[in-house]
């Protein structure tokens, strides 16, 4: 086999991902198996909204690496269980090295769980509420590179206002758009990405 053939085969098998993905295995796995995949589960949607709020001012990889610890401390993001936590629990959480020790952000998870339950008591299913902002159908964008992708949109602003009206905290337009991207309400995989079409995504 000639060197040119080897180079050609290497080029043909190159895996192209979105430009924000680093070589960190955690990031690669998250991108390939989760990011942009339509999520309908109520608790998982709640988890992602909370985690995006924890990210504010930080990198997403920082939160991903702490995600398992958050899940352990916050009952796998079951809002019914979280809502029974007291703000005294936050003092204990602030001593946990495996999470972001930010008092207001941690309080927000507990607070938001109460808002979630209030929505339930008012007959609003969380998943149905979230997906109503995109008419229950993912928005497929056609970006050629990550520099074209916005950090917020009119829809994320509308979602932010609706969540804030229901009492949620740490849900600004930018946080909401990142949440929409993560949970597949928008498909922001660039057109050259292997996960642009979920059927072609690396398993």
Backbone as CSV, one residue per row, in Angstrom:
resi,resn,N_x,N_y,N_z,CA_x,CA_y,CA_z,C_x,C_y,C_z
1,UNK,0.853,-1.195,0.000,0.000,0.000,0.000,0.888,1.244,0.000
2,UNK,0.627,2.156,-0.913,1.438,3.355,-1.010,1.068,4.355,0.067
3,UNK,1.991,5.334,0.316,1.737,6.359,1.321,0.522,7.188,0.958
4,UNK,0.359,7.441,-0.348,-0.787,8.245,-0.793,-2.093,7.539,-0.514
5,UNK,-2.073,6.191,-0.643,-3.283,5.406,-0.364,-3.610,5.450,1.122
6,UNK,-2.549,5.360,1.956,-2.748,5.436,3.404,-3.332,6.783,3.787
7,UNK,-2.778,7.847,3.223,-3.272,9.197,3.522,-4.714,9.362,3.067
8,UNK,-5.025,8.781,1.905,-6.384,8.880,1.379,-7.366,8.149,2.281
9,UNK,-6.975,6.951,2.741,-7.852,6.180,3.624,-8.045,6.885,4.962
10,UNK,-6.973,7.525,5.452,-7.068,8.265,6.717,-8.032,9.414,6.572
11,UNK,-7.986,10.073,5.416,-8.892,11.195,5.173,-10.329,10.718,5.113
12,UNK,-10.540,9.562,4.467,-11.895,9.041,4.290,-12.519,8.623,5.616
13,UNK,-11.686,8.196,6.577,-12.220,7.731,7.859,-12.205,8.816,8.933
14,UNK,-11.817,10.008,8.570,-11.784,11.102,9.542,-13.192,11.400,10.043
15,UNK,-13.317,11.517,11.348,-14.611,11.826,11.953,-14.701,13.326,12.180
16,UNK,-15.694,13.933,11.585,-15.867,15.377,11.715,-16.977,15.669,12.713
17,UNK,-16.631,16.470,13.703,-17.611,16.862,14.717,-17.730,18.387,14.753
18,UNK,-18.688,18.867,15.531,-18.845,20.306,15.716,-17.557,20.888,16.315
19,UNK,-17.230,22.114,15.928,-15.968,22.730,16.297,-15.748,22.956,17.776
20,UNK,-16.811,22.922,18.580,-16.647,23.170,20.015,-16.198,21.920,20.777
21,UNK,-16.216,20.779,20.111,-15.859,19.532,20.776,-14.337,19.400,20.869
22,UNK,-13.835,19.182,22.069,-12.403,18.975,22.273,-12.102,17.476,22.150
23,UNK,-10.880,17.082,22.465,-10.500,15.668,22.420,-10.816,14.954,23.734
24,UNK,-11.391,15.679,24.673,-11.754,15.074,25.949,-12.831,14.007,25.711
25,UNK,-12.605,12.768,26.141,-13.579,11.688,25.930,-14.970,12.006,26.474
26,UNK,-15.027,12.741,27.580,-16.328,13.104,28.158,-17.098,14.002,27.192
27,UNK,-16.394,14.964,26.617,-17.014,15.884,25.664,-17.449,15.152,24.402
28,UNK,-16.571,14.283,23.894,-16.878,13.537,22.676,-18.113,12.656,22.882
29,UNK,-18.154,11.955,24.002,-19.292,11.090,24.285,-20.581,11.894,24.422
30,UNK,-20.502,13.034,25.104,-21.681,13.886,25.275,-22.182,14.377,23.919
31,UNK,-21.272,14.836,23.084,-21.643,15.332,21.760,-22.261,14.223,20.910
32,UNK,-21.636,13.044,20.927,-22.049,11.964,20.038,-23.310,11.245,20.478
33,UNK,-23.592,11.234,21.767,-24.723,10.434,22.249,-25.888,11.250,22.805
34,UNK,-25.649,12.527,23.089,-26.702,13.273,23.791,-27.020,14.640,23.195
35,UNK,-26.007,15.468,22.963,-26.238,16.851,22.549,-27.025,16.912,21.246
36,UNK,-28.127,17.635,21.271,-28.944,17.794,20.076,-29.945,16.685,19.829
37,UNK,-29.936,15.667,20.682,-30.895,14.568,20.546,-32.198,14.967,21.232
38,UNK,-33.321,14.946,20.528,-34.596,15.362,21.134,-34.898,14.604,22.421
39,UNK,-35.076,15.355,23.482,-35.342,14.785,24.802,-36.759,15.164,25.237
40,UNK,-37.542,14.159,25.619,-38.931,14.393,26.013,-39.188,14.082,27.485
41,UNK,-38.246,13.419,28.121,-38.451,13.014,29.514,-38.476,14.232,30.444
42,UNK,-39.501,14.333,31.241,-39.687,15.482,32.127,-38.502,15.711,33.065
43,UNK,-38.080,14.654,33.749,-37.010,14.803,34.730,-35.676,15.136,34.068
44,UNK,-35.439,14.532,32.902,-34.166,14.821,32.236,-34.151,16.255,31.716
45,UNK,-35.264,16.719,31.231,-35.356,18.118,30.796,-35.096,19.046,31.978
46,UNK,-35.665,18.701,33.116,-35.450,19.506,34.318,-33.977,19.485,34.712
47,UNK,-33.368,18.319,34.644,-31.940,18.196,34.959,-31.102,19.110,34.070
48,UNK,-31.360,19.054,32.772,-30.555,19.840,31.842,-30.758,21.337,32.043
49,UNK,-31.972,21.740,32.368,-32.220,23.156,32.634,-31.437,23.600,33.872
50,UNK,-31.433,22.747,34.892,-30.696,23.067,36.117,-29.196,23.120,35.858
51,UNK,-28.683,22.146,35.112,-27.249,22.103,34.841,-26.795,23.271,33.981
52,UNK,-27.626,23.664,33.021,-27.280,24.827,32.206,-27.209,26.075,33.083
53,UNK,-28.068,26.139,34.086,-28.023,27.254,35.024,-26.764,27.231,35.868
54,UNK,-26.276,26.021,36.190,-25.042,25.892,36.951,-23.834,26.335,36.126
55,UNK,-23.970,26.224,34.815,-22.860,26.552,33.938,-22.568,28.048,33.871
56,UNK,-23.555,28.875,34.103,-23.417,30.323,33.918,-22.064,30.840,34.386
57,UNK,-21.302,31.416,33.456,-19.990,31.962,33.768,-18.873,30.937,33.736
58,UNK,-19.206,29.682,33.442,-18.217,28.602,33.411,-18.267,27.876,32.065
59,UNK,-17.351,26.967,31.855,-17.372,26.150,30.635,-18.276,24.947,30.860
60,UNK,-18.867,24.439,29.790,-19.783,23.312,29.901,-19.048,22.042,30.328
61,UNK,-17.790,21.896,29.896,-17.037,20.709,30.281,-16.863,20.651,31.794
62,UNK,-16.780,21.810,32.442,-16.662,21.845,33.904,-17.884,21.196,34.549
63,UNK,-19.056,21.508,34.017,-20.301,20.952,34.559,-20.422,19.471,34.223
64,UNK,-20.039,19.099,33.011,-20.133,17.695,32.621,-19.316,16.806,33.551
65,UNK,-18.138,17.283,33.930,-17.275,16.494,34.791,-17.814,16.393,36.224
66,UNK,-18.714,17.286,36.570,-19.315,17.279,37.905,-20.744,16.727,37.887
67,UNK,-21.208,16.376,36.718,-22.606,15.981,36.540,-23.005,14.806,37.423
68,UNK,-22.171,13.793,37.472,-22.502,12.606,38.270,-22.686,12.960,39.733
69,UNK,-21.841,13.856,40.245,-21.962,14.259,41.642,-23.251,15.044,41.871
70,UNK,-23.606,15.907,40.931,-24.880,16.619,41.027,-26.039,15.622,41.087
71,UNK,-25.979,14.611,40.238,-27.051,13.611,40.207,-27.163,12.881,41.539
72,UNK,-26.025,12.595,42.150,-26.031,11.914,43.452,-26.639,12.800,44.537
73,UNK,-26.263,14.056,44.538,-26.691,14.976,45.596,-28.120,15.473,45.424
74,UNK,-28.606,15.468,44.177,-29.945,15.996,43.908,-30.899,14.926,43.385
75,UNK,-30.770,13.712,43.945,-31.749,12.646,43.700,-32.024,12.405,42.219
76,UNK,-30.955,12.364,41.421,-31.088,12.155,39.970,-32.025,13.193,39.337
77,UNK,-32.053,14.359,39.956,-32.858,15.495,39.504,-34.353,15.182,39.453
78,UNK,-34.787,14.430,40.439,-36.221,14.208,40.629,-36.763,15.423,41.388
79,UNK,-37.514,16.296,40.729,-37.969,17.530,41.386,-38.862,17.294,42.596
80,UNK,-39.541,16.152,42.631,-40.395,15.866,43.777,-39.555,15.659,45.043
81,UNK,-38.411,15.009,44.875,-37.526,14.776,46.017,-36.719,16.029,46.351
82,UNK,-36.267,16.722,45.327,-35.482,17.941,45.553,-36.299,18.988,46.300
83,UNK,-37.585,19.070,45.966,-38.438,20.104,46.565,-38.578,19.939,48.071
84,UNK,-38.238,18.764,48.588,-38.324,18.519,50.022,-37.038,18.915,50.744
85,UNK,-36.019,19.270,49.965,-34.773,19.729,50.577,-35.001,21.122,51.148
86,UNK,-34.271,21.433,52.183,-34.376,22.758,52.787,-33.139,23.568,52.420
87,UNK,-33.224,24.849,52.610,-32.085,25.697,52.296,-30.934,25.477,53.281
88,UNK,-31.231,24.793,54.402,-30.150,24.405,55.311,-29.248,23.358,54.652
89,UNK,-29.849,22.583,53.736,-29.064,21.587,53.014,-28.011,22.247,52.131
90,UNK,-28.281,23.472,51.726,-27.336,24.181,50.869,-26.005,24.364,51.587
91,UNK,-26.047,24.587,52.895,-24.819,24.748,53.687,-23.940,23.510,53.566
92,UNK,-24.587,22.343,53.600,-23.840,21.092,53.457,-23.299,20.964,52.028
93,UNK,-24.124,21.360,51.068,-23.716,21.264,49.663,-22.512,22.149,49.362
94,UNK,-22.428,23.260,50.066,-21.311,24.185,49.837,-19.972,23.601,50.265
95,UNK,-20.018,22.484,50.975,-18.785,21.810,51.379,-18.437,20.629,50.487
96,UNK,-19.249,20.446,49.430,-19.021,19.341,48.506,-18.060,19.769,47.396
97,UNK,-16.884,19.159,47.312,-15.899,19.558,46.309,-16.258,19.127,44.883
98,UNK,-17.218,18.216,44.747,-17.534,17.677,43.422,-18.519,18.482,42.607
99,UNK,-18.991,19.607,43.159,-19.942,20.448,42.430,-19.459,21.898,42.469
100,UNK,-20.165,22.752,41.742,-19.849,24.185,41.779,-20.447,24.753,43.065
101,UNK,-19.600,25.207,43.949,-20.076,25.661,45.258,-20.445,27.141,45.217
102,UNK,-21.602,27.361,44.613,-22.138,28.707,44.425,-23.515,28.728,45.089
103,UNK,-23.635,29.433,46.177,-24.835,29.385,47.010,-26.120,29.662,46.231
104,UNK,-26.140,30.731,45.459,-27.361,31.102,44.746,-27.726,30.071,43.681
105,UNK,-26.725,29.511,43.035,-27.003,28.495,42.012,-27.565,27.224,42.633
106,UNK,-27.027,26.826,43.768,-27.520,25.627,44.440,-28.924,25.844,44.985
107,UNK,-29.162,27.016,45.535,-30.508,27.349,46.010,-31.493,27.342,44.855
108,UNK,-31.024,27.737,43.673,-31.908,27.805,42.508,-32.432,26.429,42.113
109,UNK,-31.613,25.387,42.275,-32.080,24.045,41.936,-33.260,23.658,42.819
110,UNK,-33.141,23.917,44.099,-34.235,23.618,45.031,-35.456,24.478,44.716
111,UNK,-35.204,25.758,44.506,-36.290,26.681,44.186,-36.997,26.263,42.902
112,UNK,-36.228,25.915,41.876,-36.821,25.549,40.591,-37.618,24.257,40.668
113,UNK,-37.218,23.371,41.574,-37.989,22.135,41.743,-39.385,22.449,42.280
114,UNK,-39.476,23.462,43.123,-40.775,23.872,43.649,-41.627,24.507,42.535
115,UNK,-40.966,25.250,41.661,-41.675,25.846,40.522,-42.184,24.756,39.585
116,UNK,-41.372,23.735,39.392,-41.753,22.589,38.562,-43.016,21.936,39.128
117,UNK,-43.020,21.712,40.430,-44.168,21.061,41.061,-45.413,21.940,41.013
118,UNK,-45.207,23.232,41.093,-46.352,24.135,40.992,-46.951,24.068,39.599
119,UNK,-46.091,23.966,38.589,-46.593,23.796,37.221,-47.434,22.538,37.122
120,UNK,-46.929,21.452,37.719,-47.675,20.184,37.712,-49.047,20.347,38.352
121,UNK,-49.066,21.017,39.500,-50.334,21.180,40.213,-51.306,22.052,39.432
122,UNK,-50.763,22.878,38.528,-51.606,23.716,37.675,-51.953,23.035,36.358
123,UNK,-51.577,21.758,36.242,-51.928,20.996,35.047,-50.980,21.181,33.873
124,UNK,-49.786,21.730,34.136,-48.800,21.925,33.065,-47.729,20.845,33.127
125,UNK,-47.693,19.995,32.133,-46.636,18.994,32.061,-45.379,19.668,31.539
126,UNK,-44.255,19.443,32.199,-43.031,20.169,31.889,-42.572,19.959,30.447
127,UNK,-42.523,18.719,30.008,-42.068,18.424,28.653,-42.966,19.073,27.606
128,UNK,-44.251,18.954,27.794,-45.197,19.548,26.854,-45.049,21.066,26.814
129,UNK,-44.846,21.661,27.981,-44.634,23.107,28.079,-43.382,23.519,27.319
130,UNK,-42.256,22.827,27.571,-40.985,23.168,26.929,-41.077,23.033,25.410
131,UNK,-41.602,21.917,24.952,-41.642,21.658,23.517,-42.673,22.504,22.770
132,UNK,-43.603,23.094,23.505,-44.604,23.942,22.847,-43.963,25.163,22.186
133,UNK,-42.770,25.552,22.657,-42.107,26.745,22.116,-41.511,26.507,20.729
134,UNK,-41.421,25.237,20.332,-40.974,24.924,18.963,-42.043,24.110,18.237
135,UNK,-43.296,24.263,18.704,-44.417,23.539,18.104,-44.190,22.033,18.069
136,UNK,-43.501,21.530,19.097,-43.274,20.091,19.282,-42.503,19.454,18.133
137,UNK,-41.676,20.234,17.474,-40.872,19.740,16.358,-39.508,20.427,16.386
138,UNK,-38.420,19.656,16.364,-37.081,20.275,16.417,-36.860,21.256,15.262
139,UNK,-36.220,22.357,15.566,-35.820,23.314,14.541,-34.457,22.879,14.015
140,UNK,-34.366,22.622,12.720,-33.113,22.170,12.119,-32.437,23.343,11.434
141,UNK,-31.297,23.733,11.970,-30.543,24.847,11.383,-29.487,24.326,10.415
142,UNK,-28.932,25.225,9.631,-27.985,24.839,8.583,-26.698,25.638,8.692
143,UNK,-26.025,25.485,9.823,-24.782,26.220,10.043,-23.608,25.491,9.409
144,UNK,-22.695,26.264,8.817,-21.490,25.662,8.240,-20.327,25.674,9.218
145,UNK,-20.354,26.577,10.184,-19.334,26.585,11.230,-19.928,27.161,12.511
146,UNK,-19.269,26.912,13.614,-19.838,27.274,14.913,-19.937,28.785,15.126
147,UNK,-19.182,29.548,14.365,-19.235,31.009,14.520,-20.561,31.600,14.063
148,UNK,-21.312,30.830,13.292,-22.616,31.298,12.802,-23.727,31.078,13.825
149,UNK,-23.475,30.215,14.786,-24.528,29.811,15.721,-24.767,30.897,16.763
150,UNK,-26.009,31.324,16.937,-26.306,32.377,17.925,-26.225,31.854,19.350
151,UNK,-26.109,32.772,20.286,-26.095,32.392,21.707,-27.487,32.524,22.316
152,UNK,-28.361,33.230,21.636,-29.760,33.325,22.060,-30.602,33.679,20.847
153,UNK,-31.877,33.397,20.931,-32.794,33.679,19.829,-34.096,34.247,20.387
154,UNK,-34.974,34.618,19.496,-36.277,35.135,19.917,-37.037,34.073,20.703
155,UNK,-36.908,32.819,20.258,-37.607,31.734,20.949,-37.016,31.498,22.337
156,UNK,-35.699,31.526,22.449,-35.088,31.304,23.771,-35.433,32.442,24.722
157,UNK,-35.578,33.638,24.175,-35.987,34.780,24.993,-37.419,34.607,25.484
158,UNK,-38.281,34.122,24.594,-39.680,33.876,24.961,-39.778,32.780,26.015
159,UNK,-38.983,31.720,25.829,-38.960,30.621,26.802,-38.455,31.124,28.150
160,UNK,-37.421,31.937,28.120,-36.861,32.512,29.350,-37.916,33.304,30.109
161,UNK,-38.639,34.141,29.405,-39.674,34.961,30.043,-40.778,34.095,30.635
162,UNK,-41.152,33.031,29.917,-42.213,32.144,30.401,-41.771,31.392,31.659
163,UNK,-40.526,30.955,31.688,-40.006,30.263,32.869,-39.899,31.215,34.062
164,UNK,-39.419,32.419,33.804,-39.298,33.408,34.877,-40.678,33.780,35.426
165,UNK,-41.659,33.823,34.557,-43.026,34.127,34.983,-43.522,33.060,35.946
166,UNK,-43.022,31.833,35.753,-43.409,30.728,36.625,-42.472,30.604,37.830
167,UNK,-41.558,31.548,37.951,-40.702,31.629,39.131,-39.306,31.065,38.995
168,UNK,-38.971,30.453,37.879,-37.664,29.822,37.721,-36.537,30.853,37.750
169,UNK,-35.380,30.407,38.248,-34.198,31.264,38.333,-33.054,30.680,37.515
170,UNK,-32.109,31.542,37.151,-30.969,31.162,36.306,-31.456,30.560,34.983
171,UNK,-32.394,31.250,34.369,-32.962,30.794,33.095,-33.015,31.960,32.104
172,UNK,-31.897,32.673,31.944,-31.829,33.761,30.986,-31.883,33.241,29.559
173,UNK,-32.020,34.120,28.570,-32.120,33.720,27.161,-30.953,32.879,26.667
174,UNK,-29.731,33.199,27.108,-28.563,32.427,26.686,-28.584,31.035,27.294
175,UNK,-28.917,30.956,28.572,-29.038,29.658,29.240,-30.114,28.816,28.579
176,UNK,-31.226,29.459,28.239,-32.332,28.735,27.605,-31.960,28.234,26.215
177,UNK,-31.156,29.018,25.493,-30.783,28.545,24.157,-29.824,27.359,24.252
178,UNK,-28.891,27.415,25.189,-27.991,26.281,25.402,-28.788,25.043,25.791
179,UNK,-29.809,25.234,26.601,-30.710,24.152,26.999,-31.454,23.600,25.777
180,UNK,-31.932,24.473,24.913,-32.630,24.044,23.708,-31.713,23.236,22.797
181,UNK,-30.474,23.672,22.678,-29.502,22.936,21.869,-29.236,21.559,22.470
182,UNK,-29.011,21.529,23.769,-28.659,20.286,24.442,-29.770,19.246,24.336
183,UNK,-31.006,19.696,24.440,-32.148,18.776,24.471,-32.825,18.594,23.123
184,UNK,-32.195,19.085,22.069,-32.670,18.801,20.731,-33.865,19.597,20.264
185,UNK,-34.234,20.656,20.974,-35.299,21.510,20.471,-34.831,22.229,19.211
186,UNK,-33.519,22.438,19.139,-32.895,22.917,17.908,-31.757,21.963,17.569
187,UNK,-31.565,21.694,16.298,-30.441,20.884,15.848,-29.387,21.848,15.342
188,UNK,-28.371,22.087,16.163,-27.312,23.018,15.808,-25.997,22.319,15.473
189,UNK,-26.078,21.030,15.153,-24.893,20.363,14.619,-24.599,20.988,13.256
190,UNK,-23.354,21.391,13.035,-23.005,21.968,11.733,-23.216,20.913,10.656
191,UNK,-23.406,21.349,9.426,-23.805,20.434,8.360,-22.767,19.356,8.060
192,UNK,-21.508,19.606,8.415,-20.461,18.616,8.162,-20.273,17.643,9.323
193,UNK,-20.983,17.854,10.422,-20.816,17.028,11.619,-21.378,15.619,11.422
194,UNK,-20.681,14.642,11.999,-21.126,13.255,11.893,-22.482,13.032,12.553
195,UNK,-22.858,13.912,13.470,-24.129,13.767,14.184,-25.220,14.686,13.642
196,UNK,-24.952,15.301,12.533,-25.962,16.147,11.895,-27.253,15.348,11.715
197,UNK,-27.079,14.128,11.209,-28.174,13.176,11.116,-27.974,12.172,12.234
198,UNK,-28.887,12.115,13.193,-28.690,11.261,14.361,-28.456,9.801,13.977
199,UNK,-28.996,9.364,12.822,-28.800,7.991,12.383,-27.357,7.698,11.990
200,UNK,-26.626,8.771,11.663,-25.224,8.605,11.279,-24.269,8.863,12.428
201,UNK,-24.812,9.223,13.588,-23.972,9.610,14.718,-23.166,8.425,15.227
202,UNK,-21.966,8.726,15.701,-21.105,7.673,16.242,-21.768,7.066,17.473
203,UNK,-21.792,5.759,17.544,-22.435,5.064,18.659,-21.427,4.826,19.783
